[in-house]
Amino acid sequence: MLRKLLVPFLVLSLIIVVSCDKDNGTDPEPVNEFELLTEVGDVYYTAYTTASGAGVNTTIPVVYDNLMDGNTANDPFIIDYRSAADYADGHIVNAVNISLGDLVSKIEDGIVPSDKMILNVCYSGQTASVATAFLNLIGYEAQNLKFGMCAVDTSIANTHKWLSQIATDEHAGDLVSEVSTTTEVHEFPTLSTGEEDAAAIFKARFSVATDWKISANDVWDNPDNYFIVNYWSEAEYLNPGHIPGAYQFTPNVSLKSDESLNLLPTDQTIVVYCYTGQTSAQVVAYLRMLGYDAKSLLYGVGGFAWTALSGHKYTNPPAPGIYDAILVK
């Protein structure tokens, strides 16, 4: 009889203890995944550098000197994101051909080392910039080869992409100096991957859907369809000017969660552009993982108003053969 009386008493006691524990805050608070990501992003997109302080972009002369210095210990692990056919036509020695869609699985498999600098290479530097942002955000050290294989050797298949873009220059006279401003504050996206640390959330949120990029023609033909971000300094936003209706966001400042990040809408497609599309690709990679519908304007202003730029411009690489010592062709 005593046992029958004790059982409900013990159950009631357990309920009371559990309830008290909850009241005392001993249960873990739900993870705010957005905040975890922006804690990392606030640092990276302010410094815009690797953990060791190296720049996030490098150039082919620097890579050439590194690979030719006789010290293989400081060589980067090179990932080439181009098609298998174009990789076979010519690539940097020891580069591994991986698709962007396979990057996370190659990281999980240990194929991508965590103790070496990762050099990301594509055609024009834009897809590689997406990979560079992602890798740095999850704790790797990664750089983008500026302008990709288009800066290395234009005798290799499909390395005339930049030359084709700057030849159009169709909107060089269409940039404006009128200032567009917005003060409307938006709620941040809610993320629910179920992961509890930033690197795991970034991996779960990383998407390689092809809609991360957009052409200049799409933006110029339908500017009202987009929230357009000019990712330049205010001085450059005014001169040489910007796409009509674009809002100026200052690099290394505006993307912080306590700055202008909340000015970005969650119910509209955001288009980010810069000089060459390489920085905007890094920005868009981050915004998409944060839950925004964001696209990078391919080739940046260099793709539609190259002559309007005073600097940060693609220039034709040297004659084919200059870098043959580090190429497999």
LOZATOR-705503 format. One record per residue (C-alpha): residue in three letters; residue number from 0; x, y, z. Coordinates in steps of 0.001 Angstrom, whole numbers. Layout:
N
@residuo:ala num:NUM x:X y:Y z:Z .
...
//
This chain:
329
@residuo:met num:0 x:0 y:0 z:0 .
@residuo:leu num:1 x:2852 y:2339 z:931 .
@residuo:arg num:2 x:4533 y:1661 z:-2423 .
@residuo:lys num:3 x:1369 y:2656 z:-4318 .
@residuo:leu num:4 x:1285 y:5929 z:-2429 .
@residuo:leu num:5 x:4989 y:6656 z:-3014 .
@residuo:val num:6 x:4957 y:6258 z:-6824 .
@residuo:pro num:7 x:2671 y:9232 z:-7615 .
@residuo:phe num:8 x:4503 y:11252 z:-4975 .
@residuo:leu num:9 x:7863 y:10593 z:-6633 .
@residuo:val num:10 x:6500 y:11430 z:-10088 .
@residuo:leu num:11 x:5051 y:14691 z:-8750 .
@residuo:ser num:12 x:8387 y:15496 z:-7083 .
@residuo:leu num:13 x:10242 y:14888 z:-10363 .
@residuo:ile num:14 x:7867 y:17224 z:-12213 .
@residuo:ile num:15 x:8416 y:19906 z:-9584 .
@residuo:val num:16 x:12224 y:19529 z:-9760 .
@residuo:val num:17 x:12258 y:19698 z:-13568 .
@residuo:ser num:18 x:9953 y:22726 z:-13497 .
@residuo:cys num:19 x:12210 y:24433 z:-10968 .
@residuo:asp num:20 x:15276 y:23685 z:-13103 .
@residuo:lys num:21 x:13577 y:25340 z:-16070 .
@residuo:asp num:22 x:12585 y:28318 z:-13955 .
@residuo:asn num:23 x:16154 y:28606 z:-12734 .
@residuo:gly num:24 x:17389 y:28645 z:-16306 .
@residuo:thr num:25 x:19339 y:25401 z:-16235 .
@residuo:asp num:26 x:17876 y:24223 z:-19545 .
@residuo:pro num:27 x:19942 y:25467 z:-22520 .
@residuo:glu num:28 x:18551 y:28472 z:-24337 .
@residuo:pro num:29 x:17479 y:27877 z:-27944 .
@residuo:val num:30 x:20292 y:28629 z:-30373 .
@residuo:asn num:31 x:19873 y:31823 z:-32386 .
@residuo:glu num:32 x:21555 y:30596 z:-35550 .
@residuo:phe num:33 x:21483 y:33978 z:-37262 .
@residuo:glu num:34 x:23374 y:35557 z:-34360 .
@residuo:leu num:35 x:25976 y:32798 z:-34384 .
@residuo:leu num:36 x:26664 y:33398 z:-38071 .
@residuo:thr num:37 x:26823 y:37168 z:-37788 .
@residuo:glu num:38 x:29278 y:36925 z:-34891 .
@residuo:val num:39 x:31664 y:35361 z:-37395 .
@residuo:gly num:40 x:30602 y:37495 z:-40348 .
@residuo:asp num:41 x:30914 y:40755 z:-38411 .
@residuo:val num:42 x:34611 y:39993 z:-37958 .
@residuo:tyr num:43 x:35352 y:38633 z:-41432 .
@residuo:tyr num:44 x:33529 y:41308 z:-43419 .
@residuo:thr num:45 x:35109 y:44045 z:-41301 .
@residuo:ala num:46 x:38700 y:42851 z:-41636 .
@residuo:tyr num:47 x:38123 y:41021 z:-44934 .
@residuo:thr num:48 x:41235 y:38958 z:-44459 .
@residuo:thr num:49 x:42282 y:35446 z:-43474 .
@residuo:ala num:50 x:42966 y:34375 z:-39904 .
@residuo:ser num:51 x:46721 y:34820 z:-40451 .
@residuo:gly num:52 x:46243 y:38265 z:-41948 .
@residuo:ala num:53 x:46764 y:37345 z:-45584 .
@residuo:gly num:54 x:44568 y:39117 z:-48118 .
@residuo:val num:55 x:41604 y:37204 z:-49474 .
@residuo:asn num:56 x:42727 y:37865 z:-53055 .
@residuo:thr num:57 x:46065 y:36987 z:-54553 .
@residuo:thr num:58 x:47517 y:37377 z:-58039 .
@residuo:ile num:59 x:49173 y:35019 z:-60462 .
@residuo:pro num:60 x:52635 y:36648 z:-60144 .
@residuo:val num:61 x:52505 y:36029 z:-56370 .
@residuo:val num:62 x:51340 y:32443 z:-56894 .
@residuo:tyr num:63 x:54070 y:31900 z:-59498 .
@residuo:asp num:64 x:56808 y:33128 z:-57146 .
@residuo:asn num:65 x:55428 y:30966 z:-54342 .
@residuo:leu num:66 x:55360 y:27796 z:-56412 .
@residuo:met num:67 x:58801 y:28481 z:-57888 .
@residuo:asp num:68 x:60636 y:29287 z:-54639 .
@residuo:gly num:69 x:61845 y:25713 z:-54144 .
@residuo:asn num:70 x:59972 y:25316 z:-50866 .
@residuo:thr num:71 x:56980 y:23006 z:-51274 .
@residuo:ala num:72 x:56090 y:23367 z:-47581 .
@residuo:asn num:73 x:54560 y:26793 z:-48210 .
@residuo:asp num:74 x:52646 y:25790 z:-51333 .
@residuo:pro num:75 x:48873 y:26246 z:-51105 .
@residuo:phe num:76 x:46341 y:23493 z:-51674 .
@residuo:ile num:77 x:44861 y:24535 z:-55013 .
@residuo:ile num:78 x:41245 y:23850 z:-55981 .
@residuo:asp num:79 x:40177 y:24442 z:-59578 .
@residuo:tyr num:80 x:36392 y:24807 z:-59962 .
@residuo:arg num:81 x:36249 y:24886 z:-63773 .
@residuo:ser num:82 x:34766 y:22135 z:-65906 .
@residuo:ala num:83 x:36706 y:18898 z:-66179 .
@residuo:ala num:84 x:37314 y:19542 z:-69886 .
@residuo:asp num:85 x:38735 y:23021 z:-69351 .
@residuo:tyr num:86 x:40785 y:21803 z:-66395 .
@residuo:ala num:87 x:42279 y:19129 z:-68654 .
@residuo:asp num:88 x:43118 y:21764 z:-71274 .
@residuo:gly num:89 x:45283 y:23605 z:-68777 .
@residuo:his num:90 x:45598 y:24108 z:-65024 .
@residuo:ile num:91 x:48052 y:25127 z:-62317 .
@residuo:val num:92 x:50327 y:22279 z:-61287 .
@residuo:asn num:93 x:48942 y:20101 z:-58471 .
@residuo:ala num:94 x:45538 y:21798 z:-58627 .
@residuo:val num:95 x:42644 y:19486 z:-57747 .
@residuo:asn num:96 x:39538 y:19699 z:-59902 .
@residuo:ile num:97 x:36483 y:19906 z:-57602 .
@residuo:ser num:98 x:33002 y:21209 z:-58326 .
@residuo:leu num:99 x:31611 y:23867 z:-56005 .
@residuo:gly num:100 x:28732 y:21525 z:-55230 .
@residuo:asp num:101 x:31155 y:18918 z:-53866 .
@residuo:leu num:102 x:33131 y:21314 z:-51674 .
@residuo:val num:103 x:31381 y:20508 z:-48390 .
@residuo:ser num:104 x:31678 y:16744 z:-48906 .
@residuo:lys num:105 x:35374 y:17081 z:-49782 .
@residuo:ile num:106 x:35852 y:19044 z:-46575 .
@residuo:glu num:107 x:34059 y:16368 z:-44561 .
@residuo:asp num:108 x:36124 y:13646 z:-46254 .
@residuo:gly num:109 x:39363 y:15421 z:-45309 .
@residuo:ile num:110 x:40396 y:15917 z:-48934 .
@residuo:val num:111 x:40540 y:19670 z:-48374 .
@residuo:pro num:112 x:43227 y:20137 z:-45691 .
@residuo:ser num:113 x:42649 y:22402 z:-42716 .
@residuo:asp num:114 x:46348 y:23125 z:-42123 .
@residuo:lys num:115 x:47227 y:24740 z:-45458 .
@residuo:met num:116 x:46217 y:27861 z:-47320 .
@residuo:ile num:117 x:43515 y:26993 z:-49853 .
@residuo:leu num:118 x:43889 y:28747 z:-53212 .
@residuo:asn num:119 x:40585 y:28832 z:-55092 .
@residuo:val num:120 x:40710 y:29104 z:-58875 .
@residuo:cys num:121 x:37937 y:29423 z:-61461 .
@residuo:tyr num:122 x:37502 y:31193 z:-64797 .
@residuo:ser num:123 x:37089 y:34814 z:-63688 .
@residuo:gly num:124 x:37532 y:34814 z:-59906 .
@residuo:gln num:125 x:33843 y:34898 z:-59019 .
@residuo:thr num:126 x:32918 y:31294 z:-58298 .
@residuo:ala num:127 x:36255 y:30976 z:-56512 .
@residuo:ser num:128 x:35300 y:33988 z:-54388 .
@residuo:val num:129 x:32144 y:32191 z:-53206 .
@residuo:ala num:130 x:34328 y:29281 z:-52098 .
@residuo:thr num:131 x:36842 y:31650 z:-50502 .
@residuo:ala num:132 x:34195 y:33333 z:-48359 .
@residuo:phe num:133 x:32709 y:30026 z:-47264 .
@residuo:leu num:134 x:36053 y:28479 z:-46335 .
@residuo:asn num:135 x:37209 y:31497 z:-44347 .
@residuo:leu num:136 x:33884 y:31685 z:-42513 .
@residuo:ile num:137 x:34164 y:28069 z:-41346 .
@residuo:gly num:138 x:37710 y:28525 z:-40067 .
@residuo:tyr num:139 x:39930 y:27628 z:-43009 .
@residuo:glu num:140 x:42474 y:29963 z:-44605 .
@residuo:ala num:141 x:41500 y:30643 z:-48193 .
@residuo:gln num:142 x:42328 y:33006 z:-51020 .
@residuo:asn num:143 x:40871 y:33726 z:-54432 .
@residuo:leu num:144 x:43086 y:33893 z:-57517 .
@residuo:lys num:145 x:42172 y:37342 z:-58781 .
@residuo:phe num:146 x:40503 y:37165 z:-62214 .
@residuo:gly num:147 x:40949 y:33393 z:-62226 .
@residuo:met num:148 x:42529 y:31572 z:-65139 .
@residuo:cys num:149 x:41634 y:34561 z:-67333 .
@residuo:ala num:150 x:44664 y:36244 z:-65726 .
@residuo:val num:151 x:46973 y:33308 z:-66323 .
@residuo:asp num:152 x:46971 y:32154 z:-69932 .
@residuo:thr num:153 x:44331 y:33003 z:-72537 .
@residuo:ser num:154 x:45437 y:30139 z:-74763 .
@residuo:ile num:155 x:43655 y:27764 z:-72365 .
@residuo:ala num:156 x:40033 y:26995 z:-73208 .
@residuo:asn num:157 x:37387 y:29510 z:-72105 .
@residuo:thr num:158 x:39796 y:32030 z:-70602 .
@residuo:his num:159 x:38581 y:34928 z:-72749 .
@residuo:lys num:160 x:35532 y:35542 z:-70558 .
@residuo:trp num:161 x:36870 y:38787 z:-69107 .
@residuo:leu num:162 x:37944 y:40098 z:-72502 .
@residuo:ser num:163 x:34456 y:39445 z:-73864 .
@residuo:gln num:164 x:32911 y:41365 z:-70963 .
@residuo:ile num:165 x:35031 y:44500 z:-71033 .
@residuo:ala num:166 x:34591 y:44747 z:-74797 .
@residuo:thr num:167 x:30882 y:45552 z:-74418 .
@residuo:asp num:168 x:31202 y:48565 z:-72085 .
@residuo:glu num:169 x:27575 y:49347 z:-72951 .
@residuo:his num:170 x:26670 y:51374 z:-69852 .
@residuo:ala num:171 x:29825 y:53430 z:-69368 .
@residuo:gly num:172 x:27819 y:56621 z:-69868 .
@residuo:asp num:173 x:24780 y:55571 z:-67841 .
@residuo:leu num:174 x:26099 y:55770 z:-64275 .
@residuo:val num:175 x:24438 y:58437 z:-62112 .
@residuo:ser num:176 x:25456 y:60456 z:-59057 .
@residuo:glu num:177 x:21973 y:60938 z:-57539 .
@residuo:val num:178 x:21913 y:59503 z:-54015 .
@residuo:ser num:179 x:19326 y:56854 z:-53112 .
@residuo:thr num:180 x:18658 y:56311 z:-49422 .
@residuo:thr num:181 x:16613 y:53877 z:-47387 .
@residuo:thr num:182 x:15785 y:53949 z:-43682 .
@residuo:glu num:183 x:13308 y:51076 z:-43585 .
@residuo:val num:184 x:14456 y:48543 z:-41018 .
@residuo:his num:185 x:13703 y:44854 z:-41575 .
@residuo:glu num:186 x:13617 y:41858 z:-39259 .
@residuo:phe num:187 x:16547 y:39493 z:-39653 .
@residuo:pro num:188 x:15867 y:36071 z:-41234 .
@residuo:thr num:189 x:15200 y:33117 z:-38944 .
@residuo:leu num:190 x:17409 y:30076 z:-39499 .
@residuo:ser num:191 x:16593 y:26576 z:-38294 .
@residuo:thr num:192 x:19195 y:24036 z:-39403 .
@residuo:gly num:193 x:19244 y:22446 z:-35951 .
@residuo:glu num:194 x:23022 y:22859 z:-35722 .
@residuo:glu num:195 x:24553 y:24556 z:-32709 .
@residuo:asp num:196 x:27857 y:26028 z:-33881 .
@residuo:ala num:197 x:28582 y:28539 z:-36626 .
@residuo:ala num:198 x:30731 y:26292 z:-38844 .
@residuo:ala num:199 x:28101 y:23557 z:-38886 .
@residuo:ile num:200 x:25357 y:26076 z:-39668 .
@residuo:phe num:201 x:27399 y:27611 z:-42487 .
@residuo:lys num:202 x:27930 y:24147 z:-43962 .
@residuo:ala num:203 x:24239 y:23312 z:-43694 .
@residuo:arg num:204 x:23275 y:26652 z:-45249 .
@residuo:phe num:205 x:25883 y:26612 z:-48041 .
@residuo:ser num:206 x:24154 y:26433 z:-51386 .
@residuo:val num:207 x:25630 y:26336 z:-54849 .
@residuo:ala num:208 x:22394 y:26896 z:-56724 .
@residuo:thr num:209 x:23209 y:28789 z:-59901 .
@residuo:asp num:210 x:20843 y:31620 z:-59026 .
@residuo:trp num:211 x:23498 y:33283 z:-56813 .
@residuo:lys num:212 x:24603 y:35295 z:-59850 .
@residuo:ile num:213 x:22873 y:37692 z:-62231 .
@residuo:ser num:214 x:23877 y:39390 z:-65472 .
@residuo:ala num:215 x:24251 y:43135 z:-65951 .
@residuo:asn num:216 x:21579 y:43092 z:-68656 .
@residuo:asp num:217 x:19018 y:41619 z:-66258 .
@residuo:val num:218 x:19685 y:44350 z:-63720 .
@residuo:trp num:219 x:19806 y:47256 z:-66172 .
@residuo:asp num:220 x:16667 y:46080 z:-67975 .
@residuo:asn num:221 x:14658 y:45591 z:-64757 .
@residuo:pro num:222 x:16214 y:47714 z:-61972 .
@residuo:asp num:223 x:12914 y:48087 z:-60086 .
@residuo:asn num:224 x:12810 y:44329 z:-59545 .
@residuo:tyr num:225 x:15774 y:44442 z:-57194 .
@residuo:phe num:226 x:17180 y:46043 z:-54074 .
@residuo:ile num:227 x:20525 y:47062 z:-55573 .
@residuo:val num:228 x:23583 y:47428 z:-53345 .
@residuo:asn num:229 x:26585 y:49406 z:-54577 .
@residuo:tyr num:230 x:29419 y:47966 z:-52482 .
@residuo:trp num:231 x:31804 y:50897 z:-52851 .
@residuo:ser num:232 x:32958 y:53849 z:-50820 .
@residuo:glu num:233 x:30675 y:56874 z:-50780 .
@residuo:ala num:234 x:33184 y:58849 z:-52857 .
@residuo:glu num:235 x:33165 y:56274 z:-55635 .
@residuo:tyr num:236 x:29403 y:55877 z:-55386 .
@residuo:leu num:237 x:29244 y:59558 z:-56388 .
@residuo:asn num:238 x:32108 y:59458 z:-58870 .
@residuo:pro num:239 x:32191 y:57623 z:-61265 .
@residuo:gly num:240 x:28619 y:56994 z:-60128 .
@residuo:his num:241 x:26321 y:54021 z:-59784 .
@residuo:ile num:242 x:23400 y:52124 z:-61250 .
@residuo:pro num:243 x:20267 y:54289 z:-60916 .
@residuo:gly num:244 x:18441 y:53466 z:-57689 .
@residuo:ala num:245 x:21372 y:51630 z:-56099 .
@residuo:tyr num:246 x:22044 y:52098 z:-52392 .
@residuo:gln num:247 x:25583 y:52670 z:-51165 .
@residuo:phe num:248 x:26941 y:50178 z:-48620 .
@residuo:thr num:249 x:30454 y:50840 z:-47376 .
@residuo:pro num:250 x:32841 y:47860 z:-47517 .
@residuo:asn num:251 x:34175 y:46669 z:-44140 .
@residuo:val num:252 x:31414 y:48573 z:-42305 .
@residuo:ser num:253 x:27857 y:48268 z:-43571 .
@residuo:leu num:254 x:27414 y:44500 z:-43375 .
@residuo:lys num:255 x:27880 y:44355 z:-39604 .
@residuo:ser num:256 x:24775 y:43212 z:-37749 .
@residuo:asp num:257 x:24737 y:46413 z:-35670 .
@residuo:glu num:258 x:25272 y:48690 z:-38672 .
@residuo:ser num:259 x:23226 y:48488 z:-41897 .
@residuo:leu num:260 x:22544 y:44778 z:-42235 .
@residuo:asn num:261 x:18956 y:45315 z:-41078 .
@residuo:leu num:262 x:18329 y:47636 z:-44022 .
@residuo:leu num:263 x:18391 y:44638 z:-46341 .
@residuo:pro num:264 x:14886 y:43361 z:-47174 .
@residuo:thr num:265 x:13884 y:39749 z:-46692 .
@residuo:asp num:266 x:11025 y:39974 z:-49204 .
@residuo:gln num:267 x:12964 y:41247 z:-52210 .
@residuo:thr num:268 x:15877 y:40027 z:-54307 .
@residuo:ile num:269 x:19082 y:41815 z:-53337 .
@residuo:val num:270 x:21688 y:42447 z:-56052 .
@residuo:val num:271 x:25187 y:43321 z:-54886 .
@residuo:tyr num:272 x:27813 y:44717 z:-57219 .
@residuo:cys num:273 x:31400 y:45919 z:-56888 .
@residuo:tyr num:274 x:34254 y:46565 z:-59331 .
@residuo:thr num:275 x:34742 y:43081 z:-60730 .
@residuo:gly num:276 x:32201 y:40773 z:-59116 .
@residuo:gln num:277 x:34764 y:39083 z:-56900 .
@residuo:thr num:278 x:34025 y:40989 z:-53684 .
@residuo:ser num:279 x:30276 y:40947 z:-54353 .
@residuo:ala num:280 x:30453 y:37166 z:-54794 .
@residuo:gln num:281 x:31959 y:36889 z:-51311 .
@residuo:val num:282 x:29263 y:39172 z:-49911 .
@residuo:val num:283 x:26445 y:37283 z:-51606 .
@residuo:ala num:284 x:27769 y:33917 z:-50435 .
@residuo:tyr num:285 x:27419 y:35209 z:-46875 .
@residuo:leu num:286 x:24030 y:36871 z:-47343 .
@residuo:arg num:287 x:22568 y:33712 z:-48834 .
@residuo:met num:288 x:23775 y:31655 z:-45888 .
@residuo:leu num:289 x:22145 y:34254 z:-43633 .
@residuo:gly num:290 x:18832 y:33617 z:-45358 .
@residuo:tyr num:291 x:18616 y:36475 z:-47844 .
@residuo:asp num:292 x:17675 y:36132 z:-51500 .
@residuo:ala num:293 x:20865 y:37711 z:-52819 .
@residuo:lys num:294 x:22638 y:37686 z:-56171 .
@residuo:ser num:295 x:26044 y:38901 z:-57295 .
@residuo:leu num:296 x:26186 y:41018 z:-60442 .
@residuo:leu num:297 x:28617 y:39122 z:-62639 .
@residuo:tyr num:298 x:31860 y:40964 z:-63498 .
@residuo:gly num:299 x:30713 y:44030 z:-61547 .
@residuo:val num:300 x:31049 y:47451 z:-63135 .
@residuo:gly num:301 x:33956 y:46062 z:-65131 .
@residuo:gly num:302 x:31431 y:44026 z:-67070 .
@residuo:phe num:303 x:29281 y:46928 z:-68259 .
@residuo:ala num:304 x:31238 y:50180 z:-67737 .
@residuo:trp num:305 x:34910 y:49228 z:-67789 .
@residuo:thr num:306 x:36097 y:52576 z:-69144 .
@residuo:ala num:307 x:34325 y:54416 z:-66303 .
@residuo:leu num:308 x:36594 y:52801 z:-63721 .
@residuo:ser num:309 x:39781 y:54580 z:-62685 .
@residuo:gly num:310 x:41217 y:51438 z:-61119 .
@residuo:his num:311 x:40416 y:47892 z:-60007 .
@residuo:lys num:312 x:40208 y:46866 z:-63658 .
@residuo:tyr num:313 x:40880 y:43632 z:-65454 .
@residuo:thr num:314 x:43867 y:43884 z:-67775 .
@residuo:asn num:315 x:44918 y:41371 z:-70378 .
@residuo:pro num:316 x:47479 y:38887 z:-69025 .
@residuo:pro num:317 x:50941 y:38557 z:-70575 .
@residuo:ala num:318 x:51482 y:36507 z:-73687 .
@residuo:pro num:319 x:50798 y:32772 z:-73331 .
@residuo:gly num:320 x:53807 y:30857 z:-72075 .
@residuo:ile num:321 x:54934 y:33250 z:-69335 .
@residuo:tyr num:322 x:53643 y:30966 z:-66579 .
@residuo:asp num:323 x:54222 y:27622 z:-68303 .
@residuo:ala num:324 x:56596 y:26511 z:-65537 .
@residuo:ile num:325 x:53643 y:26202 z:-63139 .
@residuo:leu num:326 x:51071 y:24990 z:-65661 .
@residuo:val num:327 x:50008 y:21601 z:-66922 .
@residuo:lys num:328 x:48820 y:22003 z:-70514 .
//
